[in-house]
Amino acid sequence: MIQAFGLTSNPRKDLPPAVDDVSFDARAGHVTALLGAAGAGKTTALRLMLELQQGRGITYFRGRPLHRIAHPSREVGVLLGDVPGHPARTVRGHLRMLCAAAGVPVRRADEVLEVVGLVSLRDERLGTLSRGMDRRLGLACALLPDPHTLVLDDPADGLSVRETRWLHSMLRAHATQGGTVLLTVADPKEAARNADRVVTLEQGRLVADQDAAEFARTRLRPRVAVRSPYAARLAALLAKEARAAQRSVEVVREGGNRLSVYGSTCADIGEAAFRHGILVHQLADEVGDMGPGAGDVPRTGSTAEAPRLGEAKVGQPDAGQIVQTRDEPHATGQDRHAEVGQVLQRRDDASAAGGNGQADAGQVPAARDDSTLAGGDRYADVSQAPQTRDGSRAAARDRDADAVQDPWAPDVMHWAGSDRLSEAVVHAPTALPVRPRPESAAPVPAQNSRPAEARSADPLSPLPPPISVRPAPSPLRPLRYEIRRAAGIGTGFLVAGAVLLASALTAVLTARIGHTPQARLLAAWPWELPLPPAALGAGLLGALAFGDEFRHPALAADRGTVPRRLGLLVAKLLVATATALTLAILTVGCDAEVLYVVYGRELTEVPGDWPALGASWTGLVVGCAWAGVLAAGVFRSTTAGLAAVLAVPVVVVPLVQKALAGSSVRTAAGFPLRLRETLLLQWPFGGERYLSAVARVIAQPVGGAMTLSLTALLCAYVLTTLRSRVR
């Protein structure tokens, strides 16, 4: 169940807020449509609910705000716009990568592909999918962690009639199995046809919250569309016969040869036209939108303007009447929440006294208005709620609901005020509606043990709580996620191939020119280049590790920005290290082989100090890869990551050389001996020698510059991460 309270977006300059004080709820087992024309605030309301946009208000998903849910993707499946994936990734590879992020088995990807009908397209690239297939993939991504709630922004936009029918059947199946579905629509007929409840927004304000049947009765008026070259004569004839028969029939001249007849049928109009010999070109039943913004809502089957209603006949209800959604206090400006904003009714005194401040676990919050009560609350008894998909899934979700400790915590406050909430607004229910348990399961204990008197004494704020944009949680399996992300596209393999080719050519040309040491020759690093091709390639692959995340934010589909967590960073550094080591070894091997083929064995002899040279070479390549990862993570750009790699030899190394230049009074001679004396222990396998070798590498200008750069980038990354958490 979704409960939204006081959603208000931050205004921009002198413009009013896109969403102003919107409160509604979407029940489990129901499809709820958020209806409104373009610019009504539907998408902004969803973004406020999902904490993707700053503002005010609070939204509960089965009794918990989104930032209190450990793994939001397992509770709420989100589809906002197109699928945010790399266009070169395959459909199946994209879903498998998201499986690692959500912590679900990889076989779940094949299951949802079968559910949404994309099995035959599992090897297609994301960039080649049509609009309909992209919508199917987006729904598959939302269903991947098997969430209880689906939140979709205009999911049928751009789809054909057949694809739209399939989409709504999928959403209906999810609701029938006990899930909650909230979607935005722009066509009122589509909302009445596919939703159980319709919440109407106009200019950022809630104007109606009705059952689908009540919505269709009050806003959608059936009519008969007539086209005839004798439209004026037919209109007069129909009006005359209606007066003679004392029937409530309204005839509206739409312009040209078109009529809209309210209160009659195609059969009656056709018989009247036949009796009087009037030619009719069209005679069809239509549904007209008579609600707010009707002229802005696209219609199907008619391009005529909104009906110009004449004087209503005796006994006919007012044609302009839409629905009464606000009571007298709201109309006078004293309370903007008297009817629409009223969320949950207070328990009666008998329950408060007999239950010690706790409602029955099976009790569901009462309906918000009398019309819902009169129409029959389908959730008055939890036993009438749709059954869950299976017992194990229901038990798991019930355990999640039981783990909540007082969701109405002090930091997530409710509020009141003379200009915001009326006295009718009451406190939260003490027992949250959950899906029915299997009969063998234990009863659900009430979570909120505070008495009603204590809750009523809580301090109240005049405004709803602020909404802060929080980053998405890191992947549950970050290493597996990063491996699938890096291996899922061909960019890494293309970069590695280009590096090997460039390195081999550079080594051959450098050997032909001469005057280059053998160690630099094997690494394809002439004096004229700031970095060898292998180091540049490793830095580029490291920069892509975070740059692709921000360019194609697959992890941010359900919560805020791309996460910059330490767990994800460690996974990216490990994968970048393995990639850099592989690239360094392959580069030296390929260069040696090419030099042997071209010039013979003379240039491929192993140097005597190969351990130190190997350590320096490995440190250089791995350091460039780490610099690319950290810089791209801090600056959110692949270009910035590659620039940070190039800045090491171009900017930092000259600064270090300048700092070390000049006469020195003391040197570091005898450093290994003093290091052994300081540690007072003999390291196994000569460990102190390796430590001294590392110290010598760092003491070099390039090594020292790389160490300084990595230290600065790591500190910047940690500070950025901590600042996002504080926010």
TORDREN-43064 format. One line per field, with one value per residue (C-alpha): x, y, z. Coordinates in pm, 1 decimal. Layout:
N
x	(X ...)
y	(Y ...)
z	(Z ...)
end
This chain:
727
x	(0.0 122.6 31.2 140.3 101.8 145.4 364.8 488.4 768.2 1006.8 895.4 1127.6 1175.0 830.5 653.9 412.1 519.1 455.4 291.1 115.3 -3.5 -107.9 -218.7 -363.0 -318.6 -291.9 -415.6 -270.2 -448.3 -561.0 -441.6 -437.9 -413.0 -268.6 -458.2 -376.8 -295.2 58.9 203.4 -42.9 241.3 208.7 576.6 684.3 456.0 614.7 964.7 875.3 734.3 1049.9 1277.1 1427.5 1346.3 1369.5 1049.8 820.3 594.8 633.0 534.2 496.3 535.7 362.6 423.2 785.8 939.3 1168.7 1487.1 1403.4 1384.0 1712.5 1673.8 1424.7 1430.6 1289.8 995.2 929.5 976.9 1016.1 979.7 1047.5 1118.5 1342.6 1563.5 1888.8 2128.6 2431.0 2304.5 2570.1 2465.0 2238.1 1896.0 1995.5 2331.0 2160.1 1916.0 2194.1 2390.4 2083.6 2042.3 2384.1 2290.2 1961.5 2113.0 1880.3 1982.4 2089.4 1818.1 1566.1 1670.7 1549.2 1227.2 1127.5 1230.8 977.3 713.8 742.1 785.3 1143.1 1300.7 1350.3 1519.4 1749.7 2062.6 1950.6 2131.8 1945.1 2006.4 1818.5 1496.1 1171.8 955.8 732.1 1024.2 1189.7 870.8 872.1 1235.2 1161.8 881.9 1116.7 1373.1 1102.7 981.8 1330.6 1359.7 991.4 873.6 542.0 478.5 508.5 539.0 528.8 528.5 305.1 408.3 179.7 320.3 396.0 267.3 25.4 -321.5 -211.5 97.6 -105.3 -357.7 -76.5 85.1 -234.7 -302.2 42.0 -24.3 -366.7 -209.8 40.4 -240.5 -451.4 -164.0 -168.1 70.0 21.0 28.5 48.7 78.5 27.7 -202.7 -317.8 -632.2 -931.5 -1093.7 -782.2 -781.3 -1147.8 -1098.8 -784.0 -770.6 -960.8 -912.5 -842.4 -661.4 -698.1 -442.4 -483.1 -210.1 -33.2 -337.1 -552.2 -906.0 -1060.6 -992.1 -1255.8 -1327.2 -1316.6 -1694.4 -1764.2 -1504.3 -1664.2 -2010.5 -1918.8 -1654.9 -1709.2 -2048.5 -2166.8 -2290.0 -2381.4 -2173.4 -2377.8 -2259.8 -2515.6 -2536.4 -2867.9 -2732.7 -2940.9 -3266.0 -3183.9 -3094.0 -3427.2 -3613.4 -3445.0 -3511.5 -3879.6 -3931.4 -3756.3 -3986.2 -4290.4 -4181.8 -4069.0 -3723.2 -3397.1 -3203.5 -2937.4 -2822.8 -2499.8 -2392.2 -2017.3 -1962.6 -2000.7 -2211.0 -2137.4 -2375.6 -2322.9 -2640.0 -2651.7 -2922.7 -3018.7 -2904.6 -2789.8 -3109.2 -3342.9 -3151.1 -3128.8 -3501.2 -3585.2 -3359.5 -3508.4 -3868.4 -3800.5 -3571.5 -3256.2 -2924.8 -2676.0 -2303.2 -2194.0 -2373.4 -2148.7 -2131.9 -1860.4 -1747.5 -1683.4 -1444.7 -1620.6 -1359.6 -1095.1 -862.6 -1083.5 -969.0 -606.5 -660.9 -623.6 -933.3 -977.4 -1223.6 -1299.6 -1108.6 -1387.6 -1359.6 -1524.6 -1906.0 -2064.0 -2334.9 -2665.0 -2929.5 -2993.3 -3337.8 -3577.0 -3481.8 -3135.1 -2830.6 -2601.7 -2376.4 -2087.1 -2085.4 -1769.5 -1740.5 -1760.8 -1419.4 -1388.3 -1609.9 -1699.0 -1388.8 -1165.5 -1370.3 -1327.2 -951.3 -949.6 -836.0 -679.9 -702.2 -1059.3 -1164.4 -892.1 -603.1 -764.7 -561.8 -659.6 -945.3 -871.6 -965.0 -1283.8 -1278.3 -1371.9 -1066.7 -840.3 -964.3 -995.9 -685.8 -440.4 -357.5 -316.6 -541.6 -618.7 -347.6 -602.7 -772.2 -724.0 -737.5 -1081.5 -1175.5 -1127.2 -1464.8 -1825.9 -1855.2 -1596.4 -1774.6 -2106.0 -1957.5 -1819.4 -1459.4 -1300.8 -1042.2 -1269.0 -1161.7 -811.9 -945.5 -1105.7 -772.3 -625.9 -417.1 -42.5 141.8 271.4 311.4 686.8 674.3 395.2 585.2 899.1 708.8 530.9 865.5 977.6 664.6 711.0 1065.8 946.7 972.2 725.1 735.6 597.1 926.4 1000.8 1226.6 948.9 690.4 331.9 221.3 -75.1 -156.7 -446.5 -360.0 -242.5 -435.3 -775.6 -867.5 -998.9 -642.1 -556.1 -258.0 -126.6 -280.1 -116.2 -139.4 -34.0 -229.7 -28.5 -105.0 -288.1 -62.5 -95.9 -316.5 -20.1 169.6 176.2 -38.2 120.4 208.8 114.3 423.1 323.3 301.1 275.7 -65.6 -287.8 -250.6 127.7 109.1 -138.2 104.6 384.8 510.3 366.2 531.0 337.1 489.2 531.9 882.1 1139.8 1231.9 1603.2 1746.2 1950.2 2186.2 2095.6 2228.9 2537.3 2490.1 2432.3 2693.1 2930.9 3212.5 2978.7 2802.6 3127.3 3248.3 2921.7 2928.5 3284.0 3243.4 2894.3 3008.1 3293.2 3451.9 3709.0 3815.0 3844.2 4058.1 4282.8 4327.7 4408.7 4662.9 4842.6 4858.2 4981.0 5235.6 5379.0 5410.4 5569.8 5823.6 5923.2 5963.8 6154.4 6392.7 6457.1 6545.9 6763.1 6895.1 6623.1 6699.0 6578.7 6338.5 6160.8 6171.2 5982.8 5726.2 5696.6 5771.7 6003.2 6129.4 5902.2 5576.5 5445.8 5298.5 5319.9 5013.1 4946.1 4924.0 4697.4 4473.4 4452.0 4364.1 4094.7 3939.4 3946.5 3776.8 3509.1 3435.1 3270.9 3208.5 2961.7 2774.7 2697.3 2635.3 2402.6 2286.9 2146.7 2196.0 1998.0 1678.9 1497.8 1676.6 1842.5 2192.9 2456.7 2601.3 2956.1 2990.8 3311.5 3187.3 3132.2 3466.2 3652.9 3489.4 3584.7 3942.2 3977.8 3846.6 4060.7 4367.1 4306.8 4251.2 4564.5 4784.4 4655.6 4715.3 5068.8 5169.9 5019.1 5184.5 5532.8 5483.2 5352.5 5628.0 5896.4 5752.3 5726.9 6081.2 6209.4 6038.1 6159.4 6506.6 6608.0 6694.8 6923.9 6643.5 6443.1 6692.5 6563.3 6728.1 6919.3 6716.7 6382.8 6211.7 6251.9 6162.0 5858.4 5741.6 5779.2 5596.5 5313.7 5281.6 5266.8 4991.4 4784.0 4827.6 4696.0 4395.1 4320.0 4361.9 4106.6 3857.4 3887.6 3884.5 3581.6 3402.1 3471.3 3400.4 3130.2 3295.0 3513.1 3693.7 3784.7 3920.4 4144.1 4256.1 4361.6 4572.0 4749.5 4798.0 5031.9 5328.2 5247.4 5180.3 5257.5 5589.6 5753.3 5638.1 5789.0 6114.1 6133.4 6077.5 6350.3 6595.0 6882.8 7149.5 7056.0 7222.8 7117.0 7037.4 6842.4 7143.7 7115.6 6737.4 6682.7 6915.4 6749.0 6406.4 6503.3 6630.2 6310.9 6080.4 6296.6 6177.4 6307.9 6027.2 5968.7 6086.8 6281.3 5977.1 6185.7 6350.5 6015.4 5917.6 6239.0 6178.8 5836.5 5992.4 6247.3 5967.5 5776.7 6092.6 6116.6 5954.8 5685.2 5616.0 5597.8 5371.8 5142.8 5127.0 5040.7 4772.0 4609.9 4611.9 4445.4 4183.3 4102.8 4055.4 3830.1 3625.7 3583.4 3484.4 3232.3 3082.1 3056.1 2897.9 2631.0 2552.4 2521.2 2277.7)
y	(0.0 349.5 646.4 990.7 1291.1 1659.5 1622.0 1969.6 2050.6 2340.5 2643.9 2789.4 3167.3 3328.4 3024.6 2822.1 2470.6 2197.6 1987.9 2160.5 1968.4 1641.1 1350.2 1019.4 647.5 345.1 19.7 -326.4 -539.8 -232.4 -42.5 328.9 584.1 931.1 1127.2 1468.0 1660.2 1753.5 1979.2 1868.3 1746.5 1369.2 1297.0 1543.9 1371.6 1035.7 1179.4 1327.6 994.2 813.3 1077.9 1167.0 1537.7 1779.0 1911.1 1843.1 1560.5 1195.0 869.0 532.5 205.6 -53.8 163.8 263.8 562.6 468.1 576.2 340.4 37.0 -152.2 -259.9 -27.6 -215.3 -524.3 -323.8 -77.3 -143.8 180.9 266.6 632.3 703.6 485.2 205.9 367.7 109.5 112.8 88.0 -172.7 -408.5 -701.7 -740.9 -1051.8 -904.3 -592.7 -795.0 -1019.0 -712.8 -582.1 -924.7 -880.3 -526.9 -642.1 -953.6 -1200.4 -1522.0 -1481.4 -1721.5 -1451.5 -1267.7 -1554.0 -1577.9 -1215.0 -1232.4 -1509.0 -1316.3 -1002.8 -1190.7 -1093.0 -1438.2 -1415.4 -1072.9 -1156.0 -1113.9 -784.6 -461.4 -205.2 60.4 -139.4 -197.5 -38.2 171.7 -120.7 -353.2 -86.5 -60.5 -437.7 -430.6 -149.1 -353.5 -652.9 -441.0 -326.7 -684.3 -832.1 -820.9 -929.4 -604.7 -560.5 -215.9 -93.8 279.3 364.1 699.2 689.9 334.2 320.6 634.9 568.7 210.4 60.6 -49.6 -412.5 -334.3 -108.5 -385.6 -627.9 -382.0 -321.2 -693.5 -740.5 -467.0 -613.4 -955.7 -805.0 -633.2 -948.8 -1135.1 -885.2 -616.7 -241.0 -63.1 315.5 460.5 796.9 843.7 1141.0 993.4 977.9 699.7 488.6 556.4 457.7 148.0 6.5 139.8 60.9 408.5 740.1 1030.2 1346.4 1628.3 1971.0 2236.2 2051.1 2017.6 1719.4 1777.0 1429.4 1090.8 841.3 481.3 407.4 358.4 688.5 859.4 731.1 833.1 1186.7 1280.4 1064.5 1118.3 871.6 1033.0 952.9 1110.1 1191.9 1325.9 1432.8 1692.5 1793.0 1831.5 2140.0 1976.6 1654.5 1847.5 2032.5 1707.7 1524.6 1814.9 1826.7 1453.7 1465.7 1741.3 1551.5 1233.0 1429.5 1276.1 1439.5 1463.3 1722.5 1796.4 1989.3 2127.7 2065.0 2259.7 2167.4 1856.6 1697.6 1655.6 1519.7 1380.4 1314.6 1101.4 902.8 592.4 508.2 309.6 595.6 849.9 615.8 540.6 911.5 992.7 705.5 812.2 1164.2 1067.8 1234.0 1104.0 1002.2 954.6 852.4 712.5 588.6 569.4 779.6 878.3 1247.6 1390.8 1656.1 1702.9 1966.3 2028.3 1833.1 2036.5 1944.0 1570.0 1380.5 1202.8 890.1 870.1 1242.3 1557.1 1796.5 2051.5 2009.2 2011.8 2347.9 2261.7 2440.4 2484.1 2163.2 2009.2 1959.0 1650.9 1634.5 1667.6 1960.7 1870.9 2072.8 1903.3 1700.2 1575.1 1736.7 1686.7 1967.9 2058.5 2396.8 2448.6 2381.6 2607.7 2894.3 2836.5 2720.4 2369.6 2222.0 1868.5 1838.4 1572.9 1498.9 1538.8 1336.7 1018.3 772.3 784.7 768.1 445.8 466.6 504.9 146.0 19.8 270.3 167.9 -205.4 -257.6 -60.4 170.6 -110.3 -194.6 -544.7 -677.9 -757.3 -418.7 -200.0 181.9 314.9 481.2 851.4 968.7 871.7 778.7 507.7 380.1 380.2 198.5 -73.5 -94.6 -391.3 -391.9 -371.7 -724.0 -835.4 -1176.8 -1017.1 -890.9 -1066.7 -1366.9 -1353.9 -1535.4 -1807.0 -1878.9 -1835.5 -1493.1 -1380.6 -1501.0 -1315.4 -992.7 -1031.5 -1073.4 -746.4 -576.5 -723.4 -592.3 -231.9 -64.7 221.5 356.9 685.2 760.5 1104.8 1199.5 1117.0 1341.0 1410.6 1766.5 1996.7 2364.9 2599.3 2660.9 2310.5 2042.0 2047.6 1897.9 1597.6 1485.1 1213.7 1007.3 703.8 360.3 139.8 -168.8 -156.6 -353.1 -649.9 -928.8 -1224.7 -1482.5 -1854.1 -2006.1 -2182.6 -1860.5 -1689.1 -1378.3 -1043.4 -852.1 -486.7 -276.3 57.1 13.1 381.7 474.3 711.2 979.3 977.5 1002.3 1287.2 1482.6 1469.5 1810.1 1902.7 2098.0 2347.1 2197.2 1843.2 1698.6 1785.9 1537.7 1489.0 1328.2 1031.3 822.1 470.5 193.3 17.3 -315.2 -607.0 -805.9 -530.9 -751.4 -966.8 -654.8 -489.9 -800.8 -823.7 -450.6 -457.3 -777.8 -699.3 -460.3 -473.7 -140.8 -298.0 -555.6 -291.5 -69.6 -363.9 -455.1 -96.3 -76.5 -394.3 -277.3 72.0 -68.7 -310.9 -39.6 201.0 -62.0 -139.9 228.4 307.5 18.1 138.8 489.4 362.2 542.1 381.1 148.5 -209.1 -179.3 116.1 -64.3 -365.1 -132.6 73.0 389.9 624.2 939.1 1155.5 1006.2 1104.9 757.5 424.4 296.9 30.1 288.6 513.0 216.8 107.9 463.9 485.1 153.7 272.6 599.0 408.8 201.4 501.6 717.3 467.9 459.2 829.1 829.2 528.0 516.3 164.2 165.2 489.9 369.2 342.4 576.9 911.0 942.0 681.2 553.1 639.8 381.3 226.5 -123.8 -31.4 151.2 -152.6 -373.7 -132.5 -105.2 -483.7 -529.8 -239.4 -395.6 -731.3 -562.4 -348.1 -643.0 -846.3 -555.7 -496.7 -861.2 -891.2 -568.5 -676.6 -1021.7 -888.8 -627.1 -887.0 -1122.1 -849.9 -727.7 -1084.2 -1137.0 -806.6 -757.5 -1090.5 -1209.0 -919.5 -685.0 -946.0 -1050.1 -1033.9 -750.6 -846.3 -621.4 -744.4 -771.4 -400.2 -309.5 -538.7 -381.3 -31.4 -128.8 -293.8 -0.8 247.1 63.5 -17.7 336.3 482.1 250.8 354.8 722.7 686.1 510.6 762.0 1073.6 955.4 872.3 1214.8 1425.4 1196.6 1195.0 962.9 1263.8 1389.7 1046.2 1032.1 1392.2 1297.3 1012.9 1245.0 1507.8 1277.4 1285.2 1626.4 1828.9 1634.8 1476.8 1813.4 1951.1 1656.0 1681.5 2050.2 1978.5 1713.0 1912.0 2098.9 2007.6 1767.6 1758.3 1403.8 1092.2 775.3 546.0 240.5 254.7 -129.1 -187.8 78.3 -55.1 -404.1 -263.7 -63.8 -361.6 -580.7 -888.7 -1091.4 -1102.7 -1440.4 -1490.3 -1164.8 -939.7 -638.7 -645.4 -610.1 -329.5 -143.6 -200.3 -40.4 252.2 298.2 295.1 560.8 766.0 796.1 1107.2 914.4 687.5 976.4 1174.7 874.6 819.4 1183.5 1183.8 863.4 988.2 1317.0 1144.5 887.9 1161.0 1353.4 1041.5 968.8 1328.4 1328.7 1003.4 1127.7 1454.5 1268.9 1055.0 1357.1 1512.1)
z	(0.0 -86.1 135.5 14.6 244.0 160.0 -149.2 -239.6 -480.5 -432.4 -637.7 -898.4 -879.9 -891.6 -1039.5 -826.3 -725.0 -981.2 -707.1 -418.9 -112.1 -277.8 -58.6 -171.0 -125.1 -355.0 -207.3 -243.5 -498.7 -690.9 -997.4 -915.3 -1196.5 -1144.1 -1409.6 -1547.4 -1861.3 -1959.3 -1689.2 -1421.7 -1196.8 -1233.7 -1293.9 -1026.5 -776.3 -854.9 -821.2 -483.8 -371.3 -479.3 -320.7 -656.3 -620.7 -332.2 -181.5 112.4 209.6 290.6 127.0 295.1 109.4 326.5 629.2 566.9 389.7 107.5 283.1 570.3 340.1 325.9 -36.0 -210.1 -541.7 -369.0 -239.8 -523.3 -893.9 -1087.2 -1455.3 -1534.2 -1897.4 -2109.8 -1978.5 -1854.9 -1998.1 -2225.4 -2586.5 -2672.5 -2392.7 -2470.1 -2313.3 -2123.3 -2016.6 -1884.7 -1675.4 -1542.2 -1436.9 -1251.7 -1088.7 -928.1 -821.5 -663.5 -508.0 -680.8 -859.0 -1218.0 -1335.5 -1248.3 -1566.5 -1786.0 -1585.5 -1638.7 -2003.6 -2046.8 -1852.8 -2066.4 -2392.6 -2474.9 -2491.8 -2867.1 -2829.0 -2538.4 -2752.9 -2907.2 -2817.3 -2610.6 -2873.3 -3138.5 -2944.9 -3057.0 -2827.3 -2741.0 -2670.2 -2457.2 -2249.7 -2205.9 -2096.3 -1851.6 -1700.0 -1680.4 -1492.6 -1250.9 -1193.5 -1160.7 -776.0 -744.2 -577.0 -401.5 -553.5 -911.4 -984.8 -1355.1 -1531.2 -1839.7 -1931.7 -2237.9 -2399.2 -2765.4 -2762.8 -3009.1 -2905.4 -2889.2 -2679.1 -2450.4 -2393.2 -2310.6 -2069.1 -1875.1 -1856.8 -1698.8 -1445.0 -1369.4 -1312.3 -1067.6 -875.6 -874.1 -709.6 -423.8 -544.8 -558.4 -895.4 -939.3 -1288.7 -1453.2 -1751.9 -1958.8 -2115.7 -1878.8 -2080.9 -2043.2 -1669.1 -1630.9 -1841.7 -1675.7 -1318.0 -1000.1 -858.7 -1031.5 -865.0 -1073.1 -1069.1 -1224.5 -1213.8 -935.9 -709.0 -632.2 -759.0 -729.8 -574.1 -685.0 -763.8 -1135.9 -1155.6 -980.8 -1197.5 -1516.2 -1398.3 -1299.7 -1553.2 -1861.3 -2023.8 -2288.9 -2607.0 -2966.2 -3243.3 -3552.8 -3887.4 -4141.2 -4420.1 -4260.8 -3908.9 -3820.1 -3930.8 -3745.7 -3427.2 -3430.9 -3497.1 -3207.8 -2968.4 -3073.7 -3024.1 -2684.3 -2563.5 -2689.8 -2512.3 -2201.9 -2218.9 -2111.9 -2437.8 -2512.2 -2865.7 -2912.2 -3250.2 -3273.3 -3592.3 -3954.8 -3996.6 -3658.5 -3362.8 -3013.3 -2860.7 -2485.3 -2329.4 -2638.2 -2823.5 -3174.3 -3234.5 -3140.1 -3348.3 -3647.1 -3638.5 -3616.4 -3911.1 -4113.6 -4045.6 -4170.1 -4460.1 -4325.6 -4458.6 -4185.6 -4256.4 -3905.5 -3603.9 -3321.2 -2942.0 -2781.2 -2434.3 -2380.0 -2123.5 -1916.5 -1646.1 -1573.3 -1861.3 -2096.9 -2389.8 -2321.3 -2296.2 -2624.2 -2745.0 -2945.8 -3229.8 -3240.4 -3325.2 -3245.2 -2971.9 -2631.8 -2645.6 -2601.9 -2355.7 -2378.5 -2120.4 -1928.0 -1962.9 -1676.7 -1480.0 -1636.8 -1408.9 -1465.3 -1755.3 -1621.8 -1285.9 -1238.2 -885.1 -546.9 -393.9 -145.7 146.4 285.3 503.9 205.1 -19.3 225.8 247.2 609.6 533.6 222.5 351.5 481.6 229.6 -23.7 217.0 492.1 501.6 770.6 1019.9 1391.4 1556.7 1753.9 2129.8 2187.5 1995.7 2169.5 2513.8 2462.0 2253.7 2467.1 2178.9 1928.4 1640.1 1533.4 1302.7 1040.1 1051.7 748.4 765.5 702.8 378.0 344.1 227.7 256.2 -108.2 -63.2 245.5 63.7 -233.0 -10.7 98.6 -64.6 207.0 508.9 589.8 507.9 421.6 115.0 -19.1 -321.1 -233.5 -267.3 -536.0 -310.6 55.9 73.4 -90.5 139.1 443.6 333.5 282.7 612.1 783.2 623.3 751.9 1100.2 1117.5 1110.9 1448.4 1469.8 1112.3 1238.7 1408.0 1555.3 1265.7 1017.3 1173.1 1090.9 1088.3 1125.5 1098.1 1057.1 694.7 600.9 782.8 946.3 1277.1 1087.0 1009.3 1257.0 1351.4 1175.9 1216.9 1470.2 1254.3 893.7 633.5 516.8 282.7 435.7 591.5 548.3 814.0 970.2 1023.3 1356.4 1406.5 1335.2 1649.8 1657.5 1604.0 1748.8 2122.1 2213.1 2353.6 2163.5 2429.0 2394.9 2019.1 2032.0 2247.9 1991.0 1876.5 1537.8 1260.2 1046.8 729.7 603.4 643.5 378.0 106.8 47.0 -263.3 -150.0 -362.5 -456.9 -234.3 -358.0 -539.0 -307.1 -498.6 -616.3 -745.7 -952.6 -1074.5 -1182.8 -1366.2 -1559.6 -1630.1 -1765.1 -1967.3 -2096.4 -2370.2 -2619.9 -2526.5 -2295.2 -2551.5 -2823.8 -2600.0 -2509.7 -2875.3 -2967.4 -2683.0 -2792.5 -3153.7 -3063.0 -2820.2 -3076.4 -3340.5 -3091.9 -2983.8 -3343.4 -3436.7 -3115.4 -3171.5 -3526.7 -3407.3 -3122.3 -2810.8 -2592.6 -2297.2 -2331.9 -2038.2 -2198.6 -2531.0 -2397.2 -2237.8 -2559.7 -2364.0 -2553.2 -2389.5 -2602.3 -2464.5 -2119.8 -2066.6 -2249.9 -2439.7 -2175.6 -1896.6 -2104.1 -2190.4 -1826.3 -1724.4 -1993.0 -1884.2 -1522.9 -1617.3 -1810.5 -1500.4 -1333.6 -1639.5 -1786.9 -1455.9 -1475.3 -1850.2 -1841.4 -1475.2 -1453.7 -1075.2 -1033.0 -1196.9 -863.2 -623.3 -686.8 -823.1 -895.9 -567.8 -470.4 -195.9 -72.3 -156.4 -519.4 -526.9 -394.6 -657.4 -935.5 -807.3 -793.8 -1146.9 -1271.1 -1105.4 -1269.7 -1606.0 -1571.6 -1472.8 -1765.0 -2000.4 -1863.7 -1904.4 -2251.5 -2362.8 -2259.3 -2409.0 -2741.4 -2764.9 -2696.3 -2957.1 -3222.1 -3151.7 -3178.0 -3511.8 -3657.7 -3506.9 -3355.8 -3005.3 -2917.3 -2806.7 -2616.1 -2350.2 -1992.4 -1792.6 -1482.5 -1251.5 -1388.4 -1041.8 -972.0 -1327.8 -1315.7 -990.8 -1133.2 -1451.5 -1261.4 -1021.8 -1310.8 -1500.8 -1191.7 -1059.4 -1385.4 -1371.1 -1012.7 -1096.4 -1376.3 -1148.2 -864.7 -1083.0 -1283.0 -958.2 -811.8 -1120.8 -1273.2 -1615.3 -1822.4 -1970.3 -1624.7 -1533.1 -1839.5 -1778.8 -1426.1 -1565.2 -1809.9 -1541.3 -1347.6 -1591.9 -1739.2 -1422.9 -1104.9 -1210.9 -1298.9 -965.6 -778.3 -974.7 -896.1 -528.7 -523.8 -734.9 -583.1 -335.0 -57.5 279.7 365.8 159.3 226.7 207.4 428.4 435.1 422.3 720.1 932.3 831.9 952.5 1280.6 1331.9 1277.9 1512.7 1323.3 1035.6 779.7 615.3 259.4 270.1 300.8 399.8 58.7 -114.4 120.9 46.0 -326.3 -292.0 -108.3 -390.0 -648.4 -457.1 -422.0 -800.8 -953.5 -1140.2 -843.7 -600.5 -833.4 -877.4 -502.1 -436.5 -705.9 -582.2 -223.1 -320.7 -537.6 -269.5 -9.2 -247.9 -314.1 56.5 131.6 -153.1 -27.6 329.3 217.3 18.5 323.4 551.8 308.7)
end
